[in-house]
Amino acid sequence: MASKLPVVVILGMHRSGTSLIANLMHGVGVEFGEELLPADSFNAAGYWESKIICETHAKILGELNCDWHNPPLSFPADWWRKSSIQELKKILVDYVASNCKANDKIWGFKDPRTAILLPLWLEIFDELQLEPLYILSVRHPGPVAASLATRDRLGFALSQALWLKTNLDVLSHAGNKLRAIVDYDRWFDSGMDQARTVVKSLNLPRSISEEQIINAVEQTIHSGLRHHSSKQDEILSPIVAKFYSLLRQAATDGKMPDEIWTLTENFKNTKDLWAIWDGLVAERDAVIKATRTRLRKQKQSYTYIIISILVVFLLISSFVLLGAHNWFK
């Protein structure tokens, strides 16, 4: 039986440092393909995300009547076997196959939406005889929420819910196949140690020199990437704070605490997460409703202002015309 080709799969919540890891992995020789999403003010070093994968993911979520920022807590059973999604899967299969066979480099990809679509990707990996090398990037939910508020105008509570769901989905579907969990903040305190751990955990077929790792870290990590306010700690949901603490411990120790598996299983089998999710999503809906009401009132206000200006203009014009008429008489 032929050995499986490795493929690096970077997982994690949006704004959690997945782009940083992809950039670092590229620095040590992992290929991410062409036609990547362009850099912008939110990711100056680039997103390292394939346009084809991102666009296909968006279409798949569309088939499930949602987007990455408003997914249901759980998708229908065997959702990935839906005929329309299987058609979209063919695009991913062809794209992945062509990239894995294009050259002799290790290929990898990242898109934060992968976490909630992992059942489909597990089928793709099996079909193509690939061995996924999973890396999970974890970042404090506070800065994640702050970043999403700036970029996507998401509420703090909703961002926490999405953060929790994303990481629960990773643990549920990737589980003990995770090769590494990295802590975003640790890059700025122990970047070299964490980089060495990640490279070693992947057990890549090609050796990567210490010099390559040093160069990749120096070119990728800088203090300007770190944003955190201690005030954000005070308003985290207790279960989100607990989950983050356990994931950070796993990143530091290199071993998943038993408690995190217990929590993950409990969420699968109880209604605890449903209650949290419903509450946070209800808050999101309330914010959306309030925003729409505010915009509608603003629109009405602008309309009144414009009408008032027009009325004043017409009155002034009338007085001017009347004065001119009297003057010429």
DATAPE-V941722 format. One record per pair of residues at least 6 apart in sequence whose C-alpha atoms are under 6 Angstrom apart, sorted by the first residue. I is the first residue (numbers start at 1). J is the second residue. D is the distance in Angstrom with one decimal. If there is no record, write none. Layout:
I	J	D
I	J	D
This chain:
4	129	5.3
4	130	5.0
4	131	5.6
5	130	4.8
5	131	5.8
6	130	5.7
6	131	4.6
6	132	5.9
7	107	5.4
7	108	5.2
7	132	5.0
7	133	5.9
8	108	4.2
8	132	6.0
8	133	4.7
9	108	5.8
9	109	5.6
9	133	5.7
9	134	4.9
10	110	5.0
10	134	6.0
10	135	4.9
11	135	5.9
11	136	4.7
12	112	5.6
12	136	5.4
12	137	5.0
13	112	5.6
13	163	5.7
13	166	5.8
14	112	5.5
15	144	5.5
16	138	5.9
16	139	4.9
18	137	5.9
19	47	5.2
24	216	5.5
27	216	4.7
28	212	5.7
30	106	5.2
30	107	5.7
31	107	4.7
32	107	5.9
32	108	5.3
32	109	5.8
36	48	5.9
36	49	5.2
36	50	4.5
36	51	5.5
37	49	5.6
37	51	5.7
39	46	4.0
49	110	5.6
49	111	5.9
60	85	6.0
61	67	5.5
80	120	5.5
100	107	5.9
115	166	5.9
115	170	5.5
116	169	5.9
134	178	5.0
134	179	5.4
135	179	5.9
135	180	4.9
135	181	5.9
136	181	4.8
137	181	6.0
137	182	5.0
138	183	5.1
138	184	6.0
139	184	5.1
142	232	5.0
143	228	5.5
145	156	5.4
145	159	5.2
148	154	5.7
157	280	5.5
158	280	5.5
158	284	6.0
179	201	5.6
180	198	5.9
181	251	4.9
182	251	5.1
183	248	6.0
183	251	5.8
250	256	4.8
267	273	5.8
